[in-house]
Amino acid sequence: MANGIKSRLPFFMRAVIDSFNGQFEKIDLRHRALLNVTSEEKLFWSPLPIADSMITLSVGGSILRSSAMVEQVFLGLTRRLWDDPFEWTLPEKLNTCAAIKDYLDDVLQTRQAGFEFLKSDADLAKLVPAPEALKPIGDVLVEALAKASRHLGTAEAILKLHAS
């Protein structure tokens, strides 16, 4: 009996980590699905007259900010690089669906490396400087999911506005 429990132990030791990974994977899939139904002409269309600094009020800009939140947290966890990826995710550089998909591939690799860095659910309680204060890794992941989801929701809403 004890051997049966022991053989299942590694599954339980990463159950929460695997759940986090699944949530980030769903966000990635939603990013890609949005890009597949957004035309190049409407990628940075906004329902409001906006300044360039408010480009996040577009499908493309919101996807970029959402994926940047994911990239930031995993670069922070693996390399202690907590800088906002804003500078290298500017729409001037990533101005097509194909360019954004390439960036999403980079974010995917960064995320996968981050989850390899986490060995067991116990790692989620470890404190990291994220970026201003020490926080448990689990809290950092929850915050990143919330921020990424918020930007993704904006992208989905703008696409619906455009379609109506």
C-alpha positions as CSV (number, residue, x, y, z in Angstrom):
1,M,0.0,0.0,0.0
2,A,2.7,2.5,0.9
3,N,4.5,1.8,-2.4
4,G,1.4,2.8,-4.3
5,I,1.2,6.1,-2.5
6,K,4.9,6.7,-2.9
7,S,4.8,6.0,-6.7
8,R,2.1,8.7,-7.1
9,L,4.0,11.3,-4.9
10,P,5.8,13.1,-7.7
11,F,2.5,13.8,-9.4
12,F,1.2,15.5,-6.2
13,M,4.4,17.3,-5.8
14,R,3.9,19.2,-9.0
15,A,0.1,19.3,-9.2
16,V,-0.2,23.1,-8.4
17,I,2.7,23.9,-10.7
18,D,1.1,21.9,-13.5
19,S,-2.2,23.7,-12.9
20,F,-0.4,27.1,-13.2
21,N,1.3,25.9,-16.4
22,G,-2.1,24.9,-17.8
23,Q,-3.5,28.3,-17.1
24,F,-0.6,30.1,-18.8
25,E,-1.0,27.6,-21.7
26,K,-4.6,28.6,-22.1
27,I,-3.7,32.2,-22.3
28,D,-1.1,31.4,-25.0
29,L,-3.7,29.5,-27.0
30,R,-6.2,32.4,-26.7
31,H,-3.5,34.8,-27.9
32,R,-2.9,32.7,-31.0
33,A,-6.6,32.2,-31.6
34,L,-7.2,35.9,-31.6
35,L,-4.4,36.5,-34.0
36,N,-5.8,33.9,-36.3
37,V,-9.1,35.9,-36.6
38,T,-7.7,39.4,-36.7
39,S,-6.8,40.9,-40.0
40,E,-3.5,42.9,-40.4
41,E,-5.6,46.1,-41.1
42,K,-7.4,45.7,-37.8
43,L,-4.5,44.5,-35.6
44,F,-4.0,47.9,-34.1
45,W,-7.4,49.4,-34.7
46,S,-8.9,51.0,-31.7
47,P,-12.5,51.8,-30.9
48,L,-11.4,55.2,-29.5
49,P,-9.2,57.9,-31.0
50,I,-6.0,57.3,-29.1
51,A,-2.5,58.5,-28.8
52,D,0.3,56.0,-29.7
53,S,1.0,55.6,-26.0
54,M,-2.4,54.1,-25.6
55,I,-1.9,51.4,-28.3
56,T,-2.9,48.7,-25.8
57,L,-6.5,49.7,-26.7
58,S,-6.2,47.4,-29.7
59,V,-6.2,43.7,-30.3
60,G,-2.5,43.6,-31.2
61,G,-1.4,46.0,-28.4
62,S,-3.4,44.1,-25.8
63,I,-2.0,40.8,-26.9
64,L,1.5,42.2,-26.7
65,R,0.9,43.6,-23.2
66,S,-0.7,40.3,-22.1
67,S,2.2,38.2,-23.4
68,A,4.7,40.7,-21.9
69,M,3.3,40.1,-18.5
70,V,4.0,36.4,-18.9
71,E,7.5,37.0,-20.2
72,Q,8.3,39.4,-17.4
73,V,7.4,37.0,-14.6
74,F,9.4,34.1,-16.1
75,L,12.4,36.2,-16.9
76,G,12.2,37.5,-13.3
77,L,12.0,34.0,-11.9
78,T,14.7,32.4,-14.0
79,R,17.1,35.4,-14.5
80,R,16.1,38.0,-12.0
81,L,15.3,40.2,-14.9
82,W,12.1,42.0,-13.7
83,D,12.2,44.8,-16.4
84,D,9.0,45.4,-18.2
85,P,9.4,44.0,-21.7
86,F,7.7,47.2,-23.0
87,E,10.8,48.3,-24.9
88,W,11.1,45.2,-27.0
89,T,7.4,44.6,-27.5
90,L,6.6,47.9,-29.2
91,P,4.0,47.7,-32.0
92,E,6.5,49.5,-34.3
93,K,8.6,46.4,-34.2
94,L,5.9,43.8,-33.8
95,N,3.5,45.2,-36.2
96,T,2.1,42.1,-38.0
97,C,0.3,39.0,-36.9
98,A,3.4,36.9,-38.0
99,A,5.8,39.0,-35.9
100,I,3.6,38.8,-32.9
101,K,3.3,35.0,-33.3
102,D,7.1,34.8,-33.4
103,Y,7.2,36.8,-30.1
104,L,4.6,34.4,-28.6
105,D,7.0,31.6,-29.5
106,D,9.8,33.3,-27.6
107,V,7.4,33.8,-24.6
108,L,6.4,30.2,-24.8
109,Q,10.1,29.1,-24.6
110,T,10.7,31.5,-21.7
111,R,7.6,30.1,-19.9
112,Q,8.7,26.5,-20.4
113,A,12.1,27.3,-19.0
114,G,10.5,28.9,-16.0
115,F,8.4,25.9,-15.3
116,E,11.4,23.6,-15.6
117,F,13.0,25.8,-13.0
118,L,10.2,24.9,-10.5
119,K,10.8,21.4,-9.3
120,S,8.0,20.9,-6.8
121,D,4.9,22.7,-5.4
122,A,7.1,23.6,-2.4
123,D,9.0,26.0,-4.7
124,L,5.8,28.1,-4.9
125,A,6.4,29.2,-1.3
126,K,9.9,30.4,-2.0
127,L,10.4,34.2,-1.8
128,V,11.7,36.1,-4.8
129,P,12.3,39.9,-5.3
130,A,9.4,40.4,-7.6
131,P,10.4,43.2,-8.5
132,E,10.0,45.7,-5.6
133,A,9.3,43.4,-2.7
134,L,9.9,39.8,-1.6
135,K,6.9,37.6,-2.6
136,P,6.2,33.9,-2.7
137,I,6.6,32.5,-6.3
138,G,2.9,31.4,-6.1
139,D,1.7,34.9,-5.5
140,V,3.9,36.2,-8.4
141,L,2.3,33.7,-10.7
142,V,-1.2,34.5,-9.6
143,E,-0.5,38.2,-10.2
144,A,0.9,37.5,-13.7
145,L,-2.1,35.4,-14.6
146,A,-4.4,38.2,-13.5
147,K,-2.5,40.9,-15.5
148,A,-2.2,38.7,-18.6
149,S,-5.8,37.8,-18.4
150,R,-6.9,41.4,-18.0
151,H,-5.0,42.5,-21.1
152,L,-6.3,39.4,-23.0
153,G,-9.9,40.3,-22.1
154,T,-9.3,43.8,-23.5
155,A,-8.1,42.3,-26.8
156,E,-11.2,40.0,-27.0
157,A,-13.6,42.9,-26.2
158,I,-12.0,45.1,-28.8
159,L,-12.3,42.3,-31.4
160,K,-16.0,42.0,-30.6
161,L,-16.4,45.8,-30.9
162,H,-14.7,45.7,-34.3
163,A,-17.0,42.9,-35.4
164,S,-20.2,44.7,-34.5
